[in-house]
Amino acid sequence: MNNIIYVLPSEKGPAGGIKVSLKHSEIINKLNKKFSSQVIFIKKKKFSKWKNSLHKLITLKQPNKGWKFDQISIDKNNKSKWFDNNVIIKENFKFNKKKDFVILPEIFAHLAEDLLIKNNINYAIFVQNGHAIEFTSDHKTLNLAYSKAKFILSVSNHVNRCIKLAFPNNKNKIFIINQSIAPHELNYKQKSKIITYMPRKLPDHSKLVLFFLKRYLPKKWSIVSLEKMNEKTIFKNLKKSKIFLSFSNLEGFGLPPLEAASLGNIIIGYTGEAGKEYWKSPIFKKINQGDILSFVNAIKSTIQKKFDYLAINEQRKKLLKKYSENVQKLQLCRILNNIQKIVNK
């Protein structure tokens, strides 16, 4: 049996990229008996955090980006409780080169040399955000990591273009695996005059938009922040709301706007780049990043019009079909078959 091991940062709060990898791990464990999957959560050692802070204080300069191998340790207590999952946690860095295949996120690609390459362990790099590829200033190590990777996994056409631009010699190793959105039962009659948003990525932008909007928002309309909510509570609010405000910032493929659309919302705001692949009317209304006044005016005009839920639902069905869990499983199976050929050579 081949074992697929995901290495991920230990995060206490919501993180879309981690959620995607954990769901992949769950799917692999359910697919068939040929594969198993585990997850290693890593964190920075306390001494390393203190040392970096002291370095900044003394030199007044930002140290090199990217965690170093001797700075990390395994977090054995991380369960990502903000959404339901049943992943299997691996509590060490011991790998079997005859069975194990490791998947590193793009932010940890530079760790491949010390963690995997030196020990002849096969691996892939999973790029969910093309703008996070340069997570270290050690470009020599980064180039080595991508050149030695058996595959490079990508979540969107935009991410593909980023990978090809940064590492043109590795463009033939890219496999795309779609994001997926789960279908939910939806009753448009239960929608309320609610605007939802997530301020986490661009809090200054959301604060400005809400400030200018406040005077013009009808009394029957309310605004709900989805900050610090678990997945169930977020979906519960999205089912009720009519409008979702997108403050995506240089995303590889921001899931919140797509999830909000699948729950019958009109999306107003920033595409986050990869969102351009599905950002079409009548559901999506694009605002150029930083154009606060256009953002506010778009909200004002939207709440004054009657919502065409027939057209919205038609587009919603197309999104659910394109980004279905079944499509994602087929793509994942293709990748697993290629992994099996490599590991079992």
Buried (B, 14 or more C-beta within 10 A) or exposed (E): EBBBBBBBBBBEEBBBBBBBBBBBBBBBBEBEEEBBBBBBBBBBEEEBEEEBEEEEEEEEEEEEEBBBBEBBBBBEEBEBEBBEBEBEBBEEBEBEEEEBBBBBBBBBBBBBBBBBBEEEBBBBBBBBBBBBBBBBEBEEBBBBBBEBBBBBBBBBEBBBBBBBEBBEEBEEBBBBBBBBBEEEEBEEEEBEBBBBBBBBBBEEBBEBBBEBBEEEBEEEBEBBBBBEBEBEEBBEBBBBBBBBBBBBBBBBBBBBBBBBBBBBBBBBBBBBBBBBBBBEEBBBBBBEBEEBEBBBBBBBEBBEEEBEBEEBEEBBEEBBEBBBBEBBBEBBBEBBEBBBEEBEE
